[in-house]
Amino acid sequence: MAHHSRSNSFPSRSHPLTSEVDEHLSKLASSESASVSSSALSLKLNGLQDLHDCIEKLLQLPLNQQALGLEQNQKYVDELLDGSIRLFDVCATVKDSLLQTKECTQDLQSVLRRRQGTEITYEVRKYLASRKAVKRAVLKALKNLKNKQNKYSETRAIINILQEAQVVTLNVTESLLHFVSGSEAGSKTSRLSVVSKLFHNKRIGCEEEHDNEIANAEATLLSIISGKTNIETENAHNQLQQAESCIQHLEEGLESIYRRLIKARATILNILNP
């Protein structure tokens, strides 16, 4: 991230809490190039929780509240408030996508337990149709993210911290969107992984089998419905259970972040309108 020139309108980044925030931001930024697995996303969500907890403490400092309330900084604060609305929208899309996938996963598991052949085929098709709808919603959200990236001005201290926090939070939610849709993020790492597969196909394929539980379950169901493989329903059921467990953890982590984002926005609005 680029270094910004110092402005006298903002307190410096010398407070111990600021150093803690910088550390969280650095960790989250360095993890962006890591593979997007459910465990990696859970770690990122935990990191975001710690980051936003520190930010809430920073917002309680009088010097920071004074900086946010200055008339000359209104433009920057308005940008942050607009950015928070965009974050809410993205989080809502992720939450809806996870919920829809989880509900269909649970319905299909129930049918598989009863082992009713005709009903299994119907529910598998219903599940796959639901996944297509989720992917369409995710694709639309990703396009909106690309078209509406904030052009933040160069600032310092609390404004700069809040801007950076929004950027890393958007990056993590974007990774969640890619994960729930079963697609790879268009990062340098993802592009390089395609080349790696050409030379290490067997090894990479084995490793990737556990990277995305949702995509694994969907691939198995696609194979069943196409008749290309005779995978036992118990295996499919196990994969759906893993996907449901994964979704549950991601839902809990995302909900925790969502609550913190709402709290931060409310704090800023209270500072502006005491």
Buried (B, 14 or more C-beta within 10 A) or exposed (E): EEEBEEBEBBBEBEBEBBEBBBEBBEBBBEBBEBBBBBEBBBBBBEBBBBBBBBBEBBBEBEBBBBBBBEEEBEEBBEBBEEBBEBBBBBBEBBBBBBEBBBBBBEBBBEBBEEEEEEBBEEBBEBBBEBBEEBBEBBEEBBEEBEEEEBEBEEBBBBBBBBBBBBBBBBBBBBBBBBBBBBBBBEBEBBEEBEEEBEEEEEEBEEEBEEBBBBBBBBBBBBBBBEEEEEEEBEEBBBBBBBBBEBBEBBBEBBBBBBEBBBBBBEBBEEBBEE
